Amino acid sequence: MARSLVQRRKPAKAAAAAREHAREDAPTRQLQLPELDRLIHERIRLGIVSALATNPSLSFNDLKRILKTTDGNLSVHARKLEEADYISCLKYFEARVPRTEYRLTATGRRALAQYLDQMEAWIRLTRDH
């Protein structure tokens, strides 16, 4: 029976020691990190707006190749950006073959610039901390 009491005390002591250690390591000031644009922050969507920021337009197949993703994945993420008016989508036929072309809108360009500013602030705060 004494043995089980000792076993119960060890985790409690370890937990108390861990809490004390955490208090010692706690920062003296709380980091105030800027809120990130959750729409752009996702990897594929960030890739889409970044690729379009450096190109006047890109086809669906170009984006798929650049981002190394599937048709379905690209389509879902592009639709979210299109609904937010971050990108525009033009569908047309070329020699009876359907084509889809994307462009970054002015709203999307501003959103990307703001997102990059927010990320730079995160980096500065993290490095300075």
C-alpha positions in Angstrom: 0.0 0.0 0.0 2.8 2.4 0.8 4.2 1.7 -2.6 1.0 3.0 -4.3 1.1 6.2 -2.2 4.6 6.9 -3.4 3.6 6.3 -7.0 0.7 8.8 -6.6 2.9 11.5 -5.1 5.5 11.4 -7.8 3.2 12.6 -10.6 1.9 15.4 -8.3 5.4 16.5 -7.5 6.4 16.3 -11.1 3.4 18.4 -12.1 4.2 21.0 -9.5 7.8 21.2 -10.6 6.7 21.5 -14.2 4.3 24.4 -13.3 7.1 26.2 -11.4 9.5 25.7 -14.3 6.9 27.1 -16.7 6.4 30.2 -14.5 10.2 30.8 -14.5 10.3 30.5 -18.3 7.2 32.6 -19.0 7.9 35.8 -20.9 7.7 39.0 -19.0 5.6 40.6 -21.7 2.8 39.0 -23.8 3.4 38.9 -27.5 0.8 40.9 -29.5 0.9 39.1 -32.8 -1.2 40.5 -35.6 -4.2 38.6 -36.8 -3.5 36.7 -40.1 -5.9 36.6 -43.0 -7.1 33.0 -42.6 -8.3 32.9 -46.2 -4.7 33.4 -47.6 -2.8 31.7 -44.8 -3.7 28.2 -46.1 -0.8 26.8 -48.1 -2.5 26.2 -51.5 -4.4 29.5 -51.4 -1.2 31.4 -50.4 0.5 29.6 -53.4 -2.3 30.7 -55.7 -2.2 34.4 -54.8 1.6 34.4 -54.7 1.9 32.8 -58.2 -0.7 35.2 -59.6 1.1 38.2 -58.0 4.1 37.5 -60.1 2.3 36.7 -63.3 -0.4 38.6 -65.2 -2.5 35.5 -65.4 -2.1 31.7 -65.1 -4.1 28.8 -66.4 -5.6 26.2 -64.2 -3.0 23.7 -65.5 -0.2 26.1 -64.8 -1.3 26.6 -61.2 -1.8 22.8 -60.8 1.8 22.2 -62.0 3.3 25.0 -59.9 1.6 24.0 -56.7 1.9 20.2 -57.3 -1.7 19.6 -56.4 -4.8 17.8 -57.7 -7.6 19.2 -59.9 -10.1 18.9 -57.0 -7.8 20.5 -54.4 -7.0 23.5 -56.7 -10.6 23.9 -57.7 -11.8 24.1 -54.1 -9.2 26.6 -53.0 -9.5 28.8 -56.2 -13.3 28.9 -55.7 -12.8 30.2 -52.1 -10.4 33.0 -53.3 -12.8 33.8 -56.2 -15.8 34.1 -53.8 -13.7 36.6 -51.7 -12.9 38.5 -54.9 -9.2 37.9 -54.4 -8.9 36.3 -57.9 -10.9 36.4 -61.0 -11.7 33.4 -63.2 -12.2 33.4 -67.0 -13.5 30.3 -68.6 -13.4 30.0 -72.4 -12.9 27.5 -75.2 -9.8 27.3 -77.4 -10.2 25.0 -80.4 -13.1 23.3 -78.6 -10.9 22.7 -75.5 -12.2 24.3 -72.3 -9.6 26.7 -70.7 -9.6 28.4 -67.3 -7.5 31.4 -66.6 -7.0 33.2 -63.3 -5.9 36.7 -62.4 -5.2 38.4 -59.1 -7.7 41.2 -58.5 -6.9 44.6 -56.9 -8.6 43.3 -53.7 -6.4 40.2 -53.8 -3.3 42.2 -54.3 -4.1 44.4 -51.3 -5.0 41.3 -49.2 -1.7 39.7 -50.1 0.3 42.8 -49.3 -1.5 43.1 -45.9 -0.8 39.4 -45.2 2.9 39.8 -46.0 3.0 42.8 -43.7 1.4 40.7 -40.9 3.9 37.9 -41.4 6.8 40.3 -41.3 5.4 41.6 -38.0 5.2 38.1 -36.7 8.8 37.4 -37.7 10.1 40.7 -36.2 8.3 40.0 -32.9 9.5 36.5 -32.8 13.1 37.4 -33.4 13.0 40.3 -31.0 11.5 38.3 -28.2 
